[in-house]
Amino acid sequence: AAAFNNYGNVLREVGEPEGAIPFLTRAIQLDPNNITAQFNLAVAHLLSGNYAQGWPAYEVRFNYEHLAGTFPKFTQPRWTGQDLKGKTILVVGEQGHGDNIQFVRFLYNLHVMGAEIILQVTDGLVPMLSGSPIIKRVSGYDFSVTDFDYWVPIMSIPGILGITLKNLPSQVNYLNADAGLQQQWLQKLGPKKRMRVGFSWSGRRDAWLNRHKGMPFEVMLELIQRNPGYEWINLQVECSDDQAQQLTQNGVRHFPGLVNNFADSAALIHHLDVVISVDTAVAHLAGALGRPVWIPLNWYGTDWRWGLGQDSTPWYPSARLFRQPAMGDWATVTDRIHQYLSWFKV
């Protein structure tokens, strides 16, 4: 079972999820309790675009590695499609900031179904989402609350709704930046003289996959140096003093201590002409706001939500995907972005 799982998982990580499925299925036949194979099979289905099988299989995530033991224990029933008219539902966020930003779109579906919505997410998202007119209350994680009828993990909602790539709601933007913060950031930015390009080159440094998803700082810096005619704005929160100094020397604007949560990030991104961000929360935020966002994607271990091959995504109509043609080949990616910058006019 371990061998079949490993081989299937390698196929998935090198972009052959449909080839991976028979091997992962065989691993589960040999060892029905192999959680790793079950999780890998779910991700293979999602990566191949087979959401109908992927969503129910993805429920195994709460038994997998770092998510094991995180399944909330409420006395109220879990929502699995029951009538929500006149009911209160607690939506529990999960995993990273980007996951919550991506899946919060489905709260609108619950609202249309007549539900009052309580949302719990990572603390950095609370200020931005608190202004939503369809959410009754937004807070950090608090599993002691009791004033609701049903609860549901946020990434389980599309499976219950029967979401596929064909019926995925194609909102240009489903989040908005706070109007007051927009004005504050407009004053901080000052008069616009050149096209404004925001950028983020890395995700969380403690995430193992960031060695593939994240772009080396030197590559990002070289792209900036090749394109001095733009107003570059740093959106990377985790930025060392040395990196900040090099960016400043190359004319990049950044605002240390002023971006305190995603409400600030959203208001800043609202004023940018384009955002260049690797697969991290900044990319999801820009897409959710409907801003033009260019996403440099790793070849090895591409996240399932970006699919394979195409340069667009139904999840974010304003996004363009720039894929590595081979493992670690960021040079080709930045060459294409450099070319697109020369074409991009506002």
Solvent accessible surface area in square Angstrom, and as a share of the most:
residue,aa,sasa,rsa
1,A,39,0.30
2,A,76,0.59
3,A,76,0.59
4,F,76,0.32
5,N,19,0.10
6,N,93,0.48
7,Y,114,0.43
8,G,0,0.00
9,N,29,0.15
10,V,69,0.40
11,L,25,0.13
12,R,31,0.11
13,E,22,0.10
14,V,44,0.26
15,G,27,0.26
16,E,91,0.41
17,P,5,0.03
18,E,124,0.56
19,G,33,0.32
20,A,0,0.00
21,I,37,0.19
22,P,81,0.51
23,F,66,0.27
24,L,0,0.00
25,T,52,0.30
26,R,103,0.38
27,A,0,0.00
28,I,37,0.19
29,Q,112,0.50
30,L,85,0.42
31,D,51,0.26
32,P,89,0.56
33,N,126,0.65
34,N,26,0.13
35,I,53,0.27
36,T,50,0.29
37,A,0,0.00
38,Q,44,0.19
39,F,31,0.13
40,N,4,0.02
41,L,26,0.13
42,A,0,0.00
43,V,11,0.06
44,A,0,0.00
45,H,14,0.06
46,L,2,0.01
47,L,6,0.03
48,S,37,0.24
49,G,25,0.24
50,N,49,0.25
51,Y,6,0.02
52,A,72,0.56
53,Q,99,0.44
54,G,0,0.00
55,W,11,0.04
56,P,86,0.54
57,A,34,0.26
58,Y,9,0.03
59,E,58,0.26
60,V,17,0.10
61,R,0,0.00
62,F,17,0.07
63,N,92,0.47
64,Y,28,0.11
65,E,119,0.53
66,H,139,0.62
67,L,16,0.08
68,A,52,0.40
69,G,70,0.67
70,T,64,0.37
71,F,71,0.30
72,P,8,0.05
73,K,172,0.73
74,F,29,0.12
75,T,138,0.80
76,Q,34,0.15
77,P,74,0.47
78,R,68,0.25
79,W,1,0.00
80,T,94,0.55
81,G,44,0.42
82,Q,60,0.27
83,D,108,0.56
84,L,1,0.00
85,K,156,0.66
86,G,72,0.69
87,K,78,0.33
88,T,18,0.11
89,I,0,0.00
90,L,0,0.00
91,V,0,0.00
92,V,7,0.04
93,G,4,0.04
94,E,15,0.07
95,Q,61,0.27
96,G,22,0.21
97,H,63,0.28
98,G,9,0.09
99,D,18,0.10
100,N,0,0.00
101,I,1,0.00
102,Q,0,0.00
103,F,0,0.00
104,V,10,0.06
105,R,5,0.02
106,F,0,0.00
107,L,2,0.01
108,Y,121,0.46
109,N,39,0.20
110,L,0,0.00
111,H,75,0.33
112,V,97,0.56
113,M,71,0.32
114,G,32,0.31
115,A,7,0.05
116,E,93,0.42
117,I,0,0.00
118,I,1,0.00
119,L,0,0.00
120,Q,0,0.00
121,V,0,0.00
122,T,27,0.16
123,D,109,0.57
124,G,20,0.20
125,L,0,0.00
126,V,32,0.19
127,P,64,0.40
128,M,21,0.10
129,L,5,0.03
130,S,62,0.40
131,G,68,0.65
132,S,31,0.20
133,P,134,0.85
134,I,43,0.22
135,I,19,0.10
136,K,112,0.48
137,R,86,0.31
138,V,20,0.12
139,S,34,0.22
140,G,19,0.18
141,Y,94,0.36
142,D,59,0.31
143,F,101,0.42
144,S,85,0.55
145,V,28,0.16
146,T,100,0.58
147,D,75,0.39
148,F,12,0.05
149,D,57,0.30
150,Y,32,0.12
151,W,9,0.03
152,V,0,0.00
153,P,2,0.01
154,I,0,0.00
155,M,1,0.01
156,S,5,0.04
157,I,0,0.00
158,P,0,0.00
159,G,32,0.30
160,I,52,0.26
161,L,48,0.24
162,G,40,0.39
163,I,10,0.05
164,T,43,0.25
165,L,73,0.36
166,K,199,0.84
167,N,80,0.41
168,L,13,0.06
169,P,38,0.24
170,S,79,0.51
171,Q,50,0.22
172,V,93,0.53
173,N,61,0.31
174,Y,42,0.16
175,L,20,0.10
176,N,113,0.58
177,A,9,0.07
178,D,81,0.42
179,A,73,0.57
180,G,40,0.38
181,L,38,0.19
182,Q,36,0.16
183,Q,100,0.45
184,Q,93,0.41
185,W,0,0.00
186,L,76,0.38
187,Q,142,0.63
188,K,75,0.32
189,L,6,0.03
190,G,24,0.23
191,P,117,0.73
192,K,96,0.41
193,K,177,0.75
194,R,110,0.40
195,M,20,0.09
196,R,6,0.02
197,V,0,0.00
198,G,0,0.00
199,F,0,0.00
200,S,3,0.02
201,W,8,0.03
202,S,12,0.08
203,G,12,0.12
204,R,138,0.51
205,R,131,0.48
206,D,113,0.59
207,A,35,0.27
208,W,146,0.51
209,L,36,0.18
210,N,20,0.10
211,R,179,0.65
212,H,36,0.16
213,K,39,0.17
214,G,9,0.09
215,M,5,0.02
216,P,63,0.40
217,F,14,0.06
218,E,119,0.54
219,V,37,0.21
220,M,2,0.01
221,L,17,0.08
222,E,72,0.32
223,L,0,0.00
224,I,3,0.01
225,Q,91,0.41
226,R,84,0.31
227,N,9,0.05
228,P,100,0.63
229,G,48,0.47
230,Y,41,0.15
231,E,14,0.06
232,W,6,0.02
233,I,0,0.00
234,N,12,0.06
235,L,15,0.08
236,Q,16,0.07
237,V,115,0.66
238,E,75,0.34
239,C,34,0.20
240,S,45,0.29
241,D,129,0.67
242,D,86,0.45
243,Q,33,0.15
244,A,20,0.16
245,Q,107,0.48
246,Q,56,0.25
247,L,0,0.00
248,T,79,0.46
249,Q,128,0.57
250,N,54,0.28
251,G,53,0.51
252,V,7,0.04
253,R,79,0.29
254,H,49,0.22
255,F,27,0.11
256,P,108,0.68
257,G,67,0.64
258,L,76,0.38
259,V,40,0.23
260,N,111,0.57
261,N,40,0.21
262,F,25,0.11
263,A,8,0.06
264,D,13,0.07
265,S,14,0.09
266,A,0,0.00
267,A,0,0.00
268,L,1,0.01
269,I,0,0.00
270,H,76,0.34
271,H,33,0.15
272,L,2,0.01
273,D,15,0.08
274,V,0,0.00
275,V,1,0.00
276,I,1,0.01
277,S,0,0.00
278,V,1,0.00
279,D,7,0.03
280,T,27,0.16
281,A,15,0.12
282,V,20,0.12
283,A,0,0.00
284,H,6,0.03
285,L,0,0.00
286,A,0,0.00
287,G,2,0.02
288,A,0,0.00
289,L,18,0.09
290,G,15,0.15
291,R,65,0.24
292,P,36,0.23
293,V,0,0.00
294,W,12,0.04
295,I,0,0.00
296,P,1,0.01
297,L,0,0.00
298,N,3,0.02
299,W,92,0.32
300,Y,44,0.17
301,G,6,0.06
302,T,13,0.08
303,D,29,0.15
304,W,10,0.04
305,R,19,0.07
306,W,2,0.01
307,G,15,0.14
308,L,69,0.34
309,G,69,0.66
310,Q,69,0.31
311,D,63,0.33
312,S,62,0.40
313,T,7,0.04
314,P,53,0.33
315,W,2,0.01
316,Y,1,0.00
317,P,61,0.38
318,S,28,0.18
319,A,9,0.07
320,R,81,0.29
321,L,1,0.00
322,F,0,0.00
323,R,47,0.17
324,Q,8,0.03
325,P,78,0.49
326,A,51,0.39
327,M,111,0.50
328,G,52,0.50
329,D,38,0.20
330,W,16,0.06
331,A,65,0.50
332,T,53,0.31
333,V,1,0.00
334,T,3,0.02
335,D,70,0.36
336,R,76,0.28
337,I,0,0.00
338,H,59,0.27
339,Q,85,0.38
340,Y,44,0.17
341,L,1,0.00
342,S,60,0.39
343,W,150,0.53
344,F,51,0.21
345,K,161,0.68
346,V,117,0.67
